[in-house]
Amino acid sequence: MPSASSTTRILGLRSRVREERGLCYAVSSSYRGDDKFGVLTAYVGTTPDRAQESLDVLTEELHRVCTPEGRITEAEFLVLLLATA
C-alpha cells in the first residue's frame, strides 16, 4: 500500500490545505486498491472554527483529481505503485 505521505504529496493536499491556506496542523491521505475497487481516505487535523473550511478545501482537492487537469499522471502513479513494492 502506498504510504500516506506519498499519497498526500501526489494529491497536493499538504501544500493546498496546510501550507497555502494554513487551515490545519495535520493533513494525511492514503489509497488502497485491488483489481476491482479502490479506497481513498483523507484526514485533516484542525480546530473547530476551521473545520468546515478545511473540509470544503479537502473536498475541492479530492474532486480536482477527477478532472482532466487534476488527474494523477502516469509518473505520479508509478511513484505510488513503487511505494507498494
N, C-alpha and C positions, 0 to 999 in steps of 0.2 A: 504494500500500500504506500502511496506517495506520502512524504512527510507533510505535516501541517504547514511548516514553513515554506516548502516548495509550492504547495497549492496556493497559499496566501500570497506569495510573491508573484506567481504566474497570473493570478486573478487581479493583482494590483490592489488588493484590499488594504494592506498596511499603509501604502502611500496615500490612497484616496480617503480612507476613513480616519486614520490616525494622524499621519504626518501633514497632509494638506489641510484637513478640516479640524484637527485637534479635538475630535469628538469622544475619543475613548482612550483608555490606558492600556487596553489589550485588544487585539483582533487576531482571529485564527480561522482557518478553514481546512477542510480535508475532503478527499474524494476516495470513494471505494466503489469498485465496479467489477462486473464479470462480463460474460459474453452476451447477457440479455439486459441487465439493468445496471444503473449507477446511482450512487447517492452522494450528494454534495452537502456537507454540513458547514455551518459558519457560526462563529461566536464573536460577540463584541462585548467587552467589559467596559461599562461606562457608569455614569452617575444617573440617578433617577430623572433629573431635569434635562438630561441629554439623551435619554433612552429612545424617544420617538424619532428624533432627528437621526440618531445613529442607525436605527432600524431602517429608516427611509433611505439613507445613503447606501447601506448594505444591500438592500433590496434593489436599488437602482443599479449597483455594480453587478449583482448577480444577473439581472435582466440584460445588462450591456453585453455579457458574454454570449448571449443568444442572438446578437445582431451580427451582420456581416463584418462591421468594423471592429467589433469586440471579440470575435471568435478567437479561440486559442489556436495559435499557429502550429504547424507540424513540428517545428523546432521546440516550442514550448511543451507540446505533448510528449515529445521524446524525452525531455528533461523529467517529466512526471513518470513516464514509463521506466526510465532508468533508475529512478528513485525507488521503484518497487523491486528491483533486482537484488 
